Amino acid sequence: MELERQWVVVTALCILLVTFAAGPLVPGIGGTEPADESVELYTSFAGNEEGVSVERQLFVSPTRVPAENLTLEQPTTDAHRLEVPDALVYVETGAEPVAITYRVSVPELNYTGTSTESVAAGTERTVPLSIPGETVAGPDNSSVEATVAVAAESDGAAFTVTEETVALEVER
């Protein structure tokens, strides 16, 4: 009877030890990884039946898309000045060129600003995108919503890299 009890205790301790070792108590072992905002597009191809590989066609990662730094100032009683900070987007292209678009829209002010940059095939670089500041009609409220987005288009496929909606306070 004593031997059976020892086996049960040893087995329970082994199971407990394995559970703790594989769980979140061990540094460096996590259950989930944080979301990555980068977008990758892969295309598979086969040269022959034995050699199948995958070629990266496009990798896009927003380096800086400062949605929280948009400003709407009221220098005069009639006009408002919308300032849009520059965006930086890291791009690696494959066999096809890519168009990267930075867009800021404020529907309540009937404003849409867009900047597009073409990136040649076989390129790896950081793309700066600028939208010049503009004078807009004043909002009825002291706060409006603005949407900041970066999109990519390659070989007929278009997708959103990142999109964020922020509250834009009127600075007087």
N, C-alpha and C positions, 0 to 999 in steps of 0.2 A: 504494500500500500504506500509506503514511504517513497519508493522508487517511482511509482506512477505520479505522485504529487510533484516530485522533482522534475520529471519530464514536462508536466503541464506548466510549471513555473518557468522552466528554461525556454519552452516554446513561446510562452506569452511574452517573456523578456525579449526574445529574438524579434518577434513581430513588432513589439513596441519600439525597439531600437531601429529597425528598418523604417518604420513609419516616421519617426523623428528625423532620421538621416535624410529622407527624401522630401521632407516637408519644408515649409518656409522658415523654420528655425535655423537652417544652415545658410550662412551668408553666401551669396553668389548663385543660389538656386532659387529661381522665381517661378511661380506658376504661370504668369502671363507676361508678355513683353509689352512695353508701351507702344501705342499706335505710332506708326511712321507716316509722316505726311508726304513722303516721296512717292512718286508714281513710276512704275516700270512697265514697259510693254515689251514682251518677248515674242519672237516668232520662231517656230521650229521648222527645220527643213531637213531633208534626207538626200545626201549625195548618192548613196546606194543603200541596199538593205542592211549592210553591216554597220555603216557609219552614220548614225543619227546624232545631231547635236542641236544646241539651242544658241541662237544669235541674238544679242540684246539689240533691239531696234531703237529704244528710247528710254532715257532715265531723266526725270525732272524732279527737282527738289527745291522748294522755296527757301532761300537763304534768309531773306528779309522781306516781309510783306506787312508793313507797319499800319495795320488797320486802326489801332488805338491812337495813332498820331495824326489822324485827320483833324483839321481845324476849320471852323466856320466862324469868321470874325465879322463884326459889324462896324466898319470904319466910318460909314455915313448912315443916316437914317433910312435911305432908300436902298442901298446896296449891301450885299454881304460878300465877303471874299472867302472862297473855298480853297484851302491849301492841301495838296495831296503829296505826301512824301514819296520818294522813289522806292521802287521794289527791286530786289536782286533775286534772280532765279538761276540755280545751277542746272545746266543741261548737258547731257551726253547724247549725241545722235548716232544712229546706225547708218544704213544705206540710204535713207530718205531725209530730206530737209524737214525742219520743224518750224512752225510759227507759234511763238509764245505771246499771249495776250494778257495784259494787265488792265482790269476794268474796275472803275469805281462808279457806283450809281446811287443817287439820292432821289428816289421817286417823288417825294413830297416837293422837291425843288425843281423837278423836271430836268435833272442833270445826269448825264452819263459821259464820263471821260474814259477814253481808251487809248492804249499804247500797244503797238504790236511790233515785234522784232522777229525777223527770219534768221534761223540758225542753219547753216549749211550742213550737208551730210558729212558724217565722219568728224564731227566737231565735239570738243569737250571744253566748256567755258562757263563763266558766270555772266549772265545777261542782265544789264541794268535797264530798267524800264521807268520812264518818266511821264507823268501827266502834268501839264502846266496848270498853275493855279488859275482860277477863273472867278469872275464876278457873277453872282447868281441873285435871283429874286429872293427876298427875305421870307423865312418860314413864318407860319402863323403861331407856331409853338416855340418854346425855348429849347426844344430838343427834337431832332429828327433822326431817322434810321438811315444808315449808309451801308451798302454792301460792297465789299472789296473782294475781288476774285482774280485768280490766275488760271488760265486755261492753255492747253496745248493742242495743236492740230498737226497730224502727220499722216501722210498717205491716206487721206480721206477719213481718218478716225479722229474725232475731237473728244476731249475729256477735260473735266475740271481738276486742276491740281490742288487748289485750296480755295475756299470761299468762307467769308466771315461777315456777319452782320453786327454792326456796332451802333451805339447811341452816340449821336453827334450833338454836343452842347453848343449853343450859340454864345460866343464870347463877345461881350459888349465893352 
